[in-house]
Amino acid sequence: MDGLLEFGYIGLFLGSLLAATIFPLSSDALLLGMLVAGGDPVTTVVVATLGNWMGGLVGYGMGWLGKLEWLERWFKVKHETIEKHRTKVAKWGAFLALLTWTPFVGDVFAIVLGFYKAPFLPSAFWMFVGKCGRYVCWAIGHFYVSQWF
C-alpha cells in the first residue's frame, strides 16, 4: 500500500477503488497515510470517496450480472436463503447501500444490492453518502489526534 501513496492522489484513488472490490486493501489506511503525509484534507476525502464509491459501483454491477443458478450450483446457497434475503433487500432497498462503508461486509452489500436489482440511482446515492461519511469521520479524527502531537 505504501507504493500506492507514492503516486499521491492518483494512488489514493486507485487504492480506494480496489479496496471496495475483492482486493484486500485498506482505503482507511491509505486515507490516513495521505493525511499524515500532508495531503489536503478536503481533497483527500473527495478522492478517497470517489474511488471507493466507484469500486462499490463495480460491486453493484457484478451483482447485477450474477445469476440465481450460479449461487445455487457453485456456492450451494439454498433457494430458501436467497428468497429470505430478497425479502430483506425489498424491505430496506437502496438504504442498505449506506452499509457499504462497513469493513469486510460492505462490499457484499454492494453486490447484493446489484444482484437483487435494487434501484441504481438511489443505491448509488446512499452508497456515496455512507462512504463519504466514513472518510469525513476519519479526517476529523486525524485532525483532532494531530492536534495533540
Summary of the structure (lengths in Angstrom):
residues: 149
radius of gyration: 16.8
end to end distance: 24.6
largest distance: 55.4
contacts: 478
relative contact order: 0.15
helix: 81%
strand: 0%
